[in-house]
């Protein structure tokens, strides 16, 4: 299933409804649903925050492939930004040294099974899979 | 939907889903906090990095004056988020 969403943080409620419909259809359990919702939110908000020059909609595609749920987030405009190559977050640092930046992608990498990024012809495509078993 | 309120006892209650579109609600409430508080997450179903960011900023601010937020009644998913980000060392969690 595929749907386009406006490039704004307030799209999140529509995104969660769309995702919920699909996860219910595939009978995805609560633990995996939490991870999938979180990964989609973090990747979507990342695109919105860091590609401010683009105004095009962002496409989300979700499909089941065997035991895996495969999710694509497609940014039809904006700059190249490889989400798989961000700096690791040191989660052992003390409160005074902790920063907010990078936490979202850190969580995505921990919660999905595979994360890929492709950029071609001005289009960014982020793909993650989640094993549903 | 996300809701936040301060009870007469001073305890802060978060309920619902704290995602990036709802952080202003949490921010507005936490801005008023100037002393140590308990945050009750019993009805908090979901939190993402946007919510963690707000909590981190206010924990830092409170620590400067010797105060802190303590978190109670986290559901398993929310607690996992705190552990995966090392926030279980930044907040006292019960």
gemmi code that builds the backbone of each chain (N, CA, C; Angstrom):
import gemmi

chains = {
    "A": [
        ("UNK", (0.845, -1.193, 0.000), (0.000, 0.000, 0.000), (0.879, 1.240, 0.000)),
        ("UNK", (0.383, 2.277, -0.622), (1.215, 3.458, -0.838), (0.358, 4.717, -0.630)),
        ("UNK", (0.933, 5.700, 0.043), (0.199, 6.956, 0.221), (1.178, 8.128, 0.335)),
        ("UNK", (0.739, 9.279, -0.144), (1.570, 10.492, -0.074), (1.131, 11.353, 1.112)),
        ("UNK", (2.131, 11.962, 1.759), (1.853, 12.819, 2.918), (2.543, 14.163, 2.762)),
        ("UNK", (1.868, 15.198, 3.216), (2.457, 16.531, 3.147), (3.718, 16.584, 3.999)),
        ("UNK", (4.677, 17.371, 3.531), (5.976, 17.464, 4.178), (5.881, 18.359, 5.411)),
        ("UNK", (5.235, 17.876, 6.442), (5.090, 18.648, 7.673), (4.880, 17.694, 8.849)),
        ("UNK", (5.352, 18.124, 10.024), (5.294, 17.259, 11.206), (3.834, 16.903, 11.541)),
        ("UNK", (2.913, 17.828, 11.244), (1.506, 17.563, 11.580), (0.890, 16.447, 10.732)),
        ("UNK", (1.629, 15.951, 9.746), (1.140, 14.790, 8.972), (1.181, 13.507, 9.796)),
        ("UNK", (1.874, 13.554, 10.924), (2.092, 12.317, 11.686), (0.798, 11.590, 12.058)),
        ("UNK", (-0.242, 12.336, 12.430), (-1.476, 11.645, 12.850), (-2.068, 10.861, 11.677)),
        ("UNK", (-2.021, 11.440, 10.462), (-2.510, 10.718, 9.275), (-1.618, 9.515, 8.973)),
        ("UNK", (-0.331, 9.691, 9.187), (0.610, 8.587, 8.935), (0.327, 7.428, 9.892)),
        ("UNK", (0.145, 7.752, 11.171), (-0.114, 6.688, 12.154), (-1.425, 5.950, 11.837)),
        ("UNK", (-2.425, 6.670, 11.342), (-3.691, 6.014, 10.968), (-3.465, 5.054, 9.805)),
        ("UNK", (-2.730, 5.531, 8.806), (-2.405, 4.713, 7.622), (-1.633, 3.459, 8.040)),
        ("UNK", (-0.622, 3.654, 8.881), (0.215, 2.525, 9.327), (-0.624, 1.550, 10.155)),
        ("UNK", (-1.463, 2.086, 11.024), (-2.288, 1.254, 11.890), (-3.215, 0.340, 11.082)),
        ("UNK", (-3.819, 0.907, 10.026), (-4.698, 0.120, 9.147), (-3.963, -1.094, 8.590)),
        ("UNK", (-2.749, -0.842, 8.120), (-1.974, -1.920, 7.476), (-1.506, -2.948, 8.510)),
        ("UNK", (-1.028, -2.463, 9.654), (-0.522, -3.393, 10.675), (-1.656, -4.272, 11.208)),
        ("UNK", (-2.841, -3.702, 11.302), (-4.002, -4.486, 11.733), (-4.330, -5.546, 10.688)),
        ("UNK", (-4.284, -5.126, 9.424), (-4.592, -6.059, 8.322), (-3.629, -7.256, 8.335)),
        ("UNK", (-2.357, -6.980, 8.608), (-1.353, -8.050, 8.628), (-1.226, -8.727, 9.997)),
        ("UNK", (-2.054, -8.306, 10.948), (-2.044, -8.876, 12.303), (-0.659, -8.814, 12.936)),
        ("UNK", (-0.029, -7.651, 12.810), (1.308, -7.451, 13.392), (1.167, -7.262, 14.902)),
        ("UNK", (2.033, -7.928, 15.670), (1.877, -7.859, 17.133), (2.304, -6.499, 17.696)),
        ("UNK", (2.013, -6.297, 18.979), (2.193, -4.995, 19.624), (3.659, -4.563, 19.658)),
        ("UNK", (4.541, -5.518, 19.924), (5.974, -5.189, 20.018), (6.490, -4.691, 18.667)),
        ("UNK", (6.183, -5.424, 17.605), (6.642, -5.018, 16.273), (5.956, -3.737, 15.809)),
        ("UNK", (4.685, -3.574, 16.161), (3.957, -2.356, 15.783), (4.619, -1.118, 16.376)),
        ("UNK", (5.035, -1.232, 17.640), (5.688, -0.094, 18.297), (6.952, 0.282, 17.517)),
        ("UNK", (7.770, -0.720, 17.202), (9.037, -0.460, 16.496), (8.796, 0.138, 15.113)),
        ("UNK", (7.793, -0.375, 14.405), (7.510, 0.100, 13.038), (6.998, 1.543, 13.069)),
        ("UNK", (6.081, 1.834, 13.994), (5.587, 3.210, 14.150), (6.722, 4.158, 14.449)),
        ("UNK", (7.588, 3.748, 15.374), (8.688, 4.608, 15.789), (9.659, 4.856, 14.630)),
        ("UNK", (10.013, 3.788, 13.915), (10.954, 3.936, 12.796), (10.381, 4.867, 11.729)),
        ("UNK", (9.100, 4.712, 11.421), (8.479, 5.569, 10.395), (8.449, 7.020, 10.868)),
        ("UNK", (8.073, 7.240, 12.131), (8.058, 8.623, 12.637), (9.442, 9.255, 12.552)),
        ("UNK", (10.451, 8.541, 13.043), (11.797, 9.112, 13.094), (12.333, 9.424, 11.689)),
        ("UNK", (12.094, 8.518, 10.746), (12.606, 8.719, 9.379), (11.833, 9.831, 8.672)),
        ("UNK", (10.525, 9.887, 8.892), (9.708, 10.935, 8.277), (10.097, 12.312, 8.824)),
        ("UNK", (10.186, 12.431, 10.141), (10.511, 13.740, 10.730), (11.931, 14.160, 10.347)),
        ("UNK", (12.800, 13.182, 10.171), (14.161, 13.485, 9.745), (14.161, 14.130, 8.350)),
        ("UNK", (13.352, 13.577, 7.451), (13.250, 14.150, 6.096), (12.686, 15.574, 6.173)),
        ("UNK", (11.640, 15.756, 6.975), (11.001, 17.073, 7.084), (11.982, 18.106, 7.647)),
        ("UNK", (12.730, 17.704, 8.668), (13.639, 18.655, 9.341), (14.843, 19.028, 8.494)),
        ("UNK", (15.380, 18.045, 7.769), (16.664, 18.296, 7.114), (16.582, 18.557, 5.619)),
        ("UNK", (15.385, 18.567, 5.073), (15.229, 18.927, 3.656), (14.200, 20.044, 3.533)),
        ("UNK", (14.522, 21.170, 4.124), (13.558, 22.275, 4.176), (13.355, 22.977, 2.833)),
        ("UNK", (14.261, 22.759, 1.885), (14.143, 23.453, 0.605), (13.127, 22.810, -0.329)),
        ("UNK", (12.732, 21.597, -0.007), (11.785, 20.902, -0.878), (10.353, 21.056, -0.355)),
        ("UNK", (9.420, 21.078, -1.264), (8.008, 21.209, -0.868), (7.163, 20.030, -1.326)),
        ("UNK", (7.791, 19.062, -1.967), (7.023, 17.934, -2.501), (6.551, 17.006, -1.379)),
        ("UNK", (5.500, 16.256, -1.666), (5.003, 15.287, -0.692), (6.016, 14.162, -0.470)),
        ("UNK", (5.850, 13.454, 0.618), (6.711, 12.304, 0.921), (5.837, 11.046, 0.814)),
        ("UNK", (6.323, 10.069, 0.074), (5.551, 8.844, -0.138), (5.970, 7.769, 0.864)),
        ("UNK", (4.986, 7.101, 1.431), (5.275, 5.944, 2.284), (4.631, 4.717, 1.644)),
        ("UNK", (5.439, 3.682, 1.468), (4.959, 2.411, 0.903), (5.194, 1.322, 1.932)),
        ("UNK", (4.195, 0.508, 2.153), (4.344, -0.601, 3.103), (3.845, -1.876, 2.437)),
        ("UNK", (4.651, -2.899, 2.457), (4.213, -4.185, 1.894), (4.810, -5.332, 2.694)),
        ("UNK", (4.132, -6.459, 2.624), (4.627, -7.636, 3.322), (5.332, -8.535, 2.326)),
        ("UNK", (6.529, -8.941, 2.688), (7.293, -9.846, 1.825), (7.680, -11.053, 2.663)),
        ("UNK", (6.934, -12.125, 2.528), (7.208, -13.312, 3.336), (6.997, -13.002, 4.806)),
        ("UNK", (8.055, -13.207, 5.590), (7.958, -12.958, 7.036), (8.262, -11.509, 7.412)),
        ("UNK", (8.646, -10.721, 6.411), (9.073, -9.349, 6.702), (8.059, -8.305, 6.252)),
        ("UNK", (8.040, -7.214, 6.994), (7.325, -6.038, 6.534), (8.385, -5.108, 5.948)),
        ("UNK", (8.134, -4.653, 4.722), (9.098, -3.781, 4.057), (8.478, -2.393, 3.936)),
        ("UNK", (9.211, -1.376, 4.395), (8.701, -0.003, 4.375), (9.647, 0.888, 3.579)),
        ("UNK", (9.089, 1.652, 2.635), (9.857, 2.640, 1.874), (9.361, 4.030, 2.216)),
        ("UNK", (10.293, 4.949, 2.443), (9.948, 6.370, 2.543), (10.659, 7.057, 1.384)),
        ("UNK", (9.879, 7.682, 0.504), (10.460, 8.245, -0.709), (10.307, 9.768, -0.694)),
        ("UNK", (11.455, 10.433, -0.762), (11.489, 11.891, -0.787), (11.767, 12.308, -2.229)),
        ("UNK", (10.772, 12.941, -2.863), (10.903, 13.259, -4.281), (11.703, 14.531, -4.531)),
        ("UNK", (12.097, 15.202, -3.472), (12.932, 16.393, -3.633), (13.995, 16.356, -2.560)),
        ("UNK", (14.655, 17.472, -2.346), (15.600, 17.541, -1.231), (16.972, 17.006, -1.550)),
        ("UNK", (17.857, 17.153, -0.592), (19.258, 16.790, -0.795), (19.515, 15.349, -0.385)),
        ("UNK", (20.679, 14.883, -0.825), (21.095, 13.526, -0.462), (21.494, 13.507, 1.014)),
        ("UNK", (20.957, 12.556, 1.756), (21.320, 12.410, 3.165), (21.190, 10.939, 3.530)),
        ("UNK", (22.343, 10.293, 3.621), (22.352, 8.847, 3.868), (22.152, 8.567, 5.360)),
        ("UNK", (20.956, 8.127, 5.700), (20.611, 7.896, 7.107), (21.368, 6.704, 7.712)),
        ("UNK", (21.961, 5.883, 6.845), (22.692, 4.720, 7.371), (24.112, 5.090, 7.794)),
        ("UNK", (24.551, 6.317, 7.418), (25.942, 6.697, 7.689), (26.072, 7.826, 8.707)),
        ("UNK", (25.151, 7.894, 9.627), (25.234, 8.944, 10.643), (26.155, 8.488, 11.780)),
        ("UNK", (26.670, 9.480, 12.497), (27.599, 9.192, 13.593), (26.886, 8.435, 14.727)),
        ("UNK", (27.597, 7.481, 15.290), (27.035, 6.717, 16.401), (26.804, 7.629, 17.613)),
        ("UNK", (25.736, 7.354, 18.346), (25.461, 8.123, 19.569), (26.075, 7.373, 20.748)),
        ("UNK", (26.829, 8.100, 21.579), (27.403, 7.473, 22.774), (26.371, 7.558, 23.899)),
        ("UNK", (25.679, 6.429, 24.125), (24.580, 6.427, 25.106), (25.086, 6.331, 26.550)),
        ("UNK", (26.415, 6.260, 26.726), (26.956, 6.138, 28.079), (27.369, 7.496, 28.660)),
        ("UNK", (27.256, 8.550, 27.871), (27.681, 9.866, 28.368), (26.789, 10.373, 29.502)),
        ("UNK", (27.364, 11.246, 30.328), (26.619, 11.806, 31.458), (25.598, 12.825, 30.953)),
        ("UNK", (24.627, 13.122, 31.804), (23.546, 14.050, 31.444), (24.075, 15.343, 30.819)),
        ("UNK", (25.084, 15.939, 31.457), (25.604, 17.232, 31.014), (26.148, 17.161, 29.589)),
        ("UNK", (26.582, 15.985, 29.173), (27.222, 15.837, 27.859), (26.271, 15.303, 26.790)),
        ("UNK", (25.069, 14.932, 27.200), (24.141, 14.331, 26.235), (23.495, 15.393, 25.353)),
        ("UNK", (23.290, 15.029, 24.078), (22.617, 15.928, 23.146), (21.425, 15.190, 22.543)),
        ("UNK", (20.476, 15.967, 22.032), (19.278, 15.374, 21.452), (19.574, 14.793, 20.069)),
        ("UNK", (20.422, 15.483, 19.318), (20.693, 15.098, 17.928), (21.139, 13.651, 17.770)),
        ("UNK", (20.615, 12.997, 16.766), (21.043, 11.634, 16.440), (20.289, 10.536, 17.155)),
        ("UNK", (19.520, 10.897, 18.163), (18.822, 9.858, 18.949), (17.781, 9.099, 18.125)),
        ("UNK", (17.078, 9.825, 17.243), (16.030, 9.201, 16.443), (16.579, 8.115, 15.531)),
        ("UNK", (17.630, 8.445, 14.789), (18.211, 7.452, 13.870), (18.893, 6.333, 14.644)),
        ("UNK", (19.438, 6.663, 15.813), (20.019, 5.634, 16.682), (18.938, 4.600, 17.037)),
        ("UNK", (17.755, 5.079, 17.398), (16.655, 4.172, 17.747), (16.202, 3.351, 16.541)),
        ("UNK", (16.125, 3.999, 15.384), (15.713, 3.278, 14.173), (16.653, 2.099, 13.931)),
        ("UNK", (17.955, 2.354, 13.997), (18.941, 1.292, 13.727), (18.812, 0.145, 14.727)),
        ("UNK", (18.417, 0.473, 15.960), (18.254, -0.566, 16.980), (16.973, -1.373, 16.780)),
        ("UNK", (15.953, -0.754, 16.170), (14.627, -1.373, 16.177), (14.210, -2.036, 14.869)),
        ("UNK", (14.946, -1.792, 13.788), (14.589, -2.466, 12.533), (15.660, -3.500, 12.203)),
        ("UNK", (15.352, -4.387, 11.250), (16.297, -5.466, 10.939), (17.256, -5.105, 9.820)),
        ("UNK", (16.834, -4.202, 8.958), (17.712, -3.803, 7.862), (17.334, -2.391, 7.432)),
        ("UNK", (18.346, -1.548, 7.211), (18.085, -0.161, 6.824), (18.972, 0.179, 5.630)),
        ("UNK", (18.336, 0.656, 4.557), (19.097, 0.993, 3.343), (18.721, 2.384, 2.870)),
        ("UNK", (19.675, 2.988, 2.140), (19.415, 4.305, 1.565), (19.902, 4.329, 0.128)),
        ("UNK", (19.068, 4.872, -0.758), (19.474, 5.041, -2.156), (19.102, 6.447, -2.617)),
        ("UNK", (19.989, 7.033, -3.415), (19.708, 8.362, -3.964), (19.972, 8.325, -5.460)),
        ("UNK", (18.972, 8.667, -6.246), (19.150, 8.686, -7.697), (18.167, 9.667, -8.315)),
        ("UNK", (18.644, 10.419, -9.268), (17.814, 11.384, -10.013), (17.018, 12.312, -9.085)),
        ("UNK", (17.674, 12.776, -8.036), (17.035, 13.726, -7.130), (16.024, 13.109, -6.177)),
        ("UNK", (15.983, 11.777, -6.125), (15.015, 11.104, -5.254), (15.730, 10.261, -4.204)),
        ("UNK", (15.345, 10.472, -2.947), (15.898, 9.671, -1.857), (14.924, 8.561, -1.506)),
        ("UNK", (15.441, 7.375, -1.314), (14.578, 6.259, -0.943), (15.197, 5.564, 0.282)),
        ("UNK", (14.461, 5.613, 1.388), (14.903, 4.921, 2.600), (14.057, 3.657, 2.722)),
        ("UNK", (14.719, 2.531, 2.875), (13.991, 1.256, 2.985), (14.388, 0.550, 4.280)),
        ("UNK", (13.389, 0.131, 5.039), (13.725, -0.731, 6.176), (12.830, -1.952, 6.177)),
        ("UNK", (13.331, -3.014, 6.756), (12.508, -4.205, 6.909), (12.440, -4.586, 8.381)),
        ("UNK", (11.353, -5.204, 8.747), (11.156, -5.673, 10.101), (10.636, -7.107, 10.035)),
        ("UNK", (11.368, -8.002, 10.641), (10.928, -9.396, 10.707), (9.731, -9.468, 11.652)),
        ("UNK", (8.644, -10.027, 11.195), (7.408, -10.023, 11.992), (7.275, -11.227, 12.922)),
        ("UNK", (8.291, -12.062, 12.947), (8.181, -13.261, 13.811), (8.835, -13.054, 15.159)),
    ],
    "B": [
        ("UNK", (-3.094, 11.050, 20.142), (-3.406, 12.180, 21.032), (-2.560, 12.091, 22.289)),
        ("UNK", (-2.130, 13.235, 22.790), (-1.306, 13.263, 23.984), (-1.865, 14.279, 24.979)),
        ("UNK", (-1.833, 13.905, 26.258), (-2.270, 14.822, 27.313), (-1.236, 14.856, 28.426)),
        ("UNK", (-1.069, 16.025, 29.015), (-0.169, 16.152, 30.160), (-0.829, 17.057, 31.187)),
        ("UNK", (-0.722, 16.661, 32.461), (-1.312, 17.522, 33.498), (-0.522, 17.397, 34.797)),
        ("UNK", (-0.661, 18.423, 35.646), (-0.034, 18.384, 36.970), (-1.145, 18.179, 37.997)),
        ("UNK", (-1.006, 17.122, 38.799), (-2.009, 16.844, 39.831), (-1.786, 17.767, 41.034)),
        ("UNK", (-2.776, 17.821, 41.933), (-2.664, 18.644, 43.144), (-1.467, 18.227, 43.994)),
        ("UNK", (-1.114, 16.941, 43.896), (0.030, 16.427, 44.659), (1.369, 16.887, 44.079)),
        ("UNK", (1.332, 17.493, 42.899), (2.566, 17.921, 42.241), (3.073, 16.919, 41.219)),
        ("UNK", (2.467, 15.723, 41.255), (2.876, 14.690, 40.301), (2.422, 15.073, 38.889)),
        ("UNK", (3.288, 14.783, 37.916), (2.959, 15.084, 36.514), (2.542, 13.788, 35.824)),
        ("UNK", (1.422, 13.861, 35.095), (0.916, 12.665, 34.417), (0.968, 12.884, 32.906)),
        ("UNK", (1.633, 11.948, 32.216), (1.647, 11.943, 30.750), (0.741, 10.809, 30.284)),
        ("UNK", (-0.105, 11.092, 29.277), (-1.004, 10.044, 28.773), (-1.113, 10.116, 27.257)),
        ("UNK", (-1.169, 8.952, 26.624), (-1.346, 8.897, 25.176), (-0.052, 8.708, 24.428)),
        ("UNK", (0.050, 9.376, 23.293), (1.207, 9.183, 22.410), (2.002, 10.475, 22.289)),
        ("UNK", (3.228, 10.446, 22.806), (4.085, 11.636, 22.741), (4.994, 11.521, 21.512)),
        ("UNK", (4.461, 12.018, 20.382), (5.245, 11.998, 19.143), (5.681, 13.422, 18.809)),
        ("UNK", (6.364, 13.577, 17.674), (6.939, 14.884, 17.323), (5.879, 15.967, 17.132)),
        ("UNK", (4.655, 15.583, 16.805), (3.611, 16.596, 16.600), (2.968, 17.033, 17.916)),
        ("UNK", (3.320, 16.362, 19.019), (2.686, 16.647, 20.318), (3.649, 17.230, 21.355)),
        ("UNK", (4.911, 17.427, 20.976), (5.899, 17.819, 21.991), (5.637, 19.202, 22.590)),
        ("UNK", (4.950, 20.057, 21.845), (4.670, 21.397, 22.382), (3.807, 21.328, 23.643)),
        ("UNK", (2.929, 20.330, 23.688), (2.047, 20.154, 24.857), (2.901, 19.819, 26.090)),
        ("UNK", (3.857, 18.888, 25.899), (4.744, 18.500, 27.008), (5.669, 19.659, 27.375)),
        ("UNK", (6.148, 20.342, 26.378), (7.077, 21.458, 26.586), (6.419, 22.560, 27.436)),
        ("UNK", (5.216, 22.905, 27.082), (4.492, 23.981, 27.772), (4.328, 23.656, 29.263)),
        ("UNK", (4.042, 22.396, 29.549), (3.834, 21.996, 30.936), (5.162, 21.929, 31.702)),
        ("UNK", (6.183, 21.351, 31.072), (7.471, 21.178, 31.772), (8.169, 22.521, 32.025)),
        ("UNK", (7.862, 23.507, 31.212), (8.434, 24.846, 31.416), (8.080, 25.414, 32.783)),
        ("UNK", (6.933, 24.992, 33.297), (6.459, 25.518, 34.587), (7.138, 24.843, 35.774)),
        ("UNK", (7.816, 23.730, 35.520), (8.403, 22.940, 36.608), (9.754, 23.504, 37.023)),
        ("UNK", (9.903, 23.773, 38.316), (11.171, 24.332, 38.792), (11.786, 23.517, 39.935)),
        ("UNK", (11.048, 22.498, 40.392), (11.566, 21.663, 41.483), (11.450, 20.181, 41.111)),
        ("UNK", (12.022, 19.311, 41.929), (11.977, 17.873, 41.648), (10.540, 17.376, 41.561)),
        ("UNK", (10.287, 16.517, 40.562), (8.925, 16.015, 40.352), (8.949, 14.540, 39.946)),
        ("UNK", (7.808, 13.911, 40.210), (7.590, 12.559, 39.703), (6.740, 12.656, 38.446)),
        ("UNK", (7.182, 11.995, 37.386), (6.398, 11.921, 36.158), (5.794, 10.531, 36.075)),
        ("UNK", (4.473, 10.475, 36.076), (3.788, 9.188, 36.021), (3.442, 8.853, 34.565)),
        ("UNK", (4.063, 7.789, 34.046), (3.882, 7.397, 32.642), (2.896, 6.233, 32.486)),
        ("UNK", (2.088, 6.018, 33.526), (1.176, 4.862, 33.498), (0.338, 4.798, 32.223)),
        ("UNK", (-0.107, 5.956, 31.755), (-0.977, 5.970, 30.570), (-0.249, 6.436, 29.308)),
        ("UNK", (1.081, 6.508, 29.394), (1.848, 6.896, 28.203), (2.094, 5.651, 27.345)),
        ("UNK", (1.535, 5.671, 26.140), (1.604, 4.480, 25.273), (2.830, 4.473, 24.379)),
        ("UNK", (3.331, 5.674, 24.060), (4.342, 5.770, 23.000), (5.185, 7.021, 23.215)),
        ("UNK", (6.468, 6.911, 22.937), (7.345, 8.087, 22.959), (8.410, 7.916, 21.884)),
        ("UNK", (8.727, 9.009, 21.207), (9.789, 8.958, 20.184), (10.907, 9.903, 20.626)),
        ("UNK", (11.907, 10.087, 19.758), (13.066, 10.903, 20.151), (12.684, 12.353, 20.423)),
        ("UNK", (11.604, 12.824, 19.805), (11.170, 14.204, 20.045), (10.786, 14.387, 21.519)),
        ("UNK", (10.088, 13.407, 22.068), (9.702, 13.445, 23.484), (10.915, 13.316, 24.387)),
        ("UNK", (11.847, 12.443, 23.994), (13.068, 12.282, 24.792), (13.847, 13.595, 24.842)),
        ("UNK", (13.841, 14.303, 23.713), (14.580, 15.565, 23.633), (14.068, 16.594, 24.633)),
        ("UNK", (12.750, 16.691, 24.745), (12.126, 17.625, 25.689), (12.486, 17.228, 27.127)),
        ("UNK", (12.393, 15.944, 27.410), (12.711, 15.467, 28.768), (14.175, 15.729, 29.109)),
        ("UNK", (15.056, 15.491, 28.147), (16.487, 15.721, 28.367), (16.762, 17.191, 28.678)),
        ("UNK", (16.183, 18.078, 27.875), (16.413, 19.516, 28.058), (15.978, 19.966, 29.452)),
        ("UNK", (14.832, 19.480, 29.904), (14.331, 19.927, 31.206), (15.036, 19.229, 32.367)),
        ("UNK", (15.496, 18.006, 32.161), (16.295, 17.355, 33.212), (17.608, 18.121, 33.409)),
        ("UNK", (18.203, 18.554, 32.312), (19.443, 19.348, 32.391), (19.193, 20.658, 33.151)),
        ("UNK", (18.117, 21.327, 32.792), (17.782, 22.606, 33.434), (17.553, 22.417, 34.936)),
        ("UNK", (16.801, 21.385, 35.304), (16.497, 21.150, 36.718), (17.760, 20.766, 37.505)),
        ("UNK", (18.641, 19.986, 36.897), (19.872, 19.544, 37.576), (20.759, 20.725, 37.957)),
        ("UNK", (20.679, 21.793, 37.173), (21.491, 22.988, 37.457), (21.157, 23.596, 38.815)),
        ("UNK", (19.934, 23.357, 39.279), (19.537, 23.883, 40.591), (19.351, 22.742, 41.604)),
        ("UNK", (19.940, 21.580, 41.281), (19.908, 20.462, 42.223), (18.620, 19.670, 42.236)),
        ("UNK", (17.794, 19.839, 41.217), (16.523, 19.114, 41.151), (16.556, 18.076, 40.023)),
        ("UNK", (15.510, 17.230, 39.985), (15.467, 16.194, 38.946), (14.056, 15.653, 38.769)),
        ("UNK", (13.825, 15.057, 37.610), (12.557, 14.366, 37.372), (12.774, 12.871, 37.575)),
        ("UNK", (11.811, 12.248, 38.214), (11.833, 10.807, 38.453), (10.658, 10.212, 37.682)),
        ("UNK", (10.882, 9.086, 37.014), (9.840, 8.514, 36.162), (9.284, 7.229, 36.767)),
        ("UNK", (7.970, 7.099, 36.772), (7.359, 5.880, 37.316), (6.333, 5.301, 36.341)),
        ("UNK", (6.095, 3.997, 36.489), (5.051, 3.270, 35.742), (5.235, 3.290, 34.225)),
        ("UNK", (6.460, 3.082, 33.751), (6.693, 3.032, 32.305), (6.225, 1.683, 31.761)),
        ("UNK", (5.515, 1.704, 30.630), (5.180, 0.414, 30.027), (6.445, -0.173, 29.394)),
        ("UNK", (6.392, -1.440, 28.994), (7.591, -2.132, 28.532), (8.216, -1.444, 27.315)),
        ("UNK", (7.376, -1.009, 26.370), (7.899, -0.406, 25.132), (8.600, 0.919, 25.429)),
        ("UNK", (7.970, 1.716, 26.267), (8.553, 3.018, 26.617), (9.854, 2.811, 27.394)),
        ("UNK", (9.838, 1.845, 28.292), (11.052, 1.565, 29.077), (12.201, 1.118, 28.153)),
        ("UNK", (11.872, 0.311, 27.157), (12.887, -0.132, 26.192), (13.550, 1.057, 25.490)),
        ("UNK", (12.741, 2.067, 25.156), (13.276, 3.259, 24.486), (14.289, 3.953, 25.399)),
        ("UNK", (13.959, 4.032, 26.683), (14.880, 4.665, 27.648), (16.172, 3.860, 27.776)),
        ("UNK", (16.055, 2.545, 27.746), (17.251, 1.698, 27.880), (18.119, 1.795, 26.618)),
        ("UNK", (17.487, 1.731, 25.449), (18.236, 1.764, 24.181), (18.982, 3.081, 23.971)),
        ("UNK", (18.496, 4.139, 24.593), (19.145, 5.449, 24.428), (20.024, 5.818, 25.623)),
        ("UNK", (20.099, 4.934, 26.609), (20.892, 5.230, 27.800), (20.226, 6.236, 28.723)),
        ("UNK", (18.961, 6.562, 28.444), (18.249, 7.528, 29.281), (17.882, 6.933, 30.644)),
        ("UNK", (18.030, 5.623, 30.767), (17.780, 5.012, 32.080), (18.889, 5.378, 33.071)),
        ("UNK", (19.981, 5.967, 32.574), (21.036, 6.454, 33.469), (20.887, 7.950, 33.761)),
        ("UNK", (20.052, 8.597, 32.981), (19.863, 10.047, 33.114), (18.660, 10.352, 34.011)),
        ("UNK", (17.726, 9.408, 34.017), (16.536, 9.552, 34.862), (16.469, 8.398, 35.843)),
        ("UNK", (16.026, 8.696, 37.046), (15.730, 7.623, 37.984), (14.385, 7.031, 37.558)),
        ("UNK", (14.385, 5.721, 37.275), (13.169, 5.062, 36.791), (12.719, 4.010, 37.797)),
        ("UNK", (11.468, 4.080, 38.192), (10.950, 3.095, 39.169), (9.728, 2.393, 38.628)),
    ],
}
model = gemmi.Model(1)
for chain_id, residues in chains.items():
    chain = gemmi.Chain(chain_id)
    for i, (resn, *xyz) in enumerate(residues, 1):
        res = gemmi.Residue()
        res.name, res.seqid = resn, gemmi.SeqId(i, " ")
        for name, pos in zip(("N", "CA", "C"), xyz):
            atom = gemmi.Atom()
            atom.name, atom.element = name, gemmi.Element(name[0])
            atom.pos, atom.b_iso = gemmi.Position(*pos), 0.0
            res.add_atom(atom)
        chain.add_residue(res)
    model.add_chain(chain)
structure = gemmi.Structure()
structure.add_model(model)
structure.setup_entities()
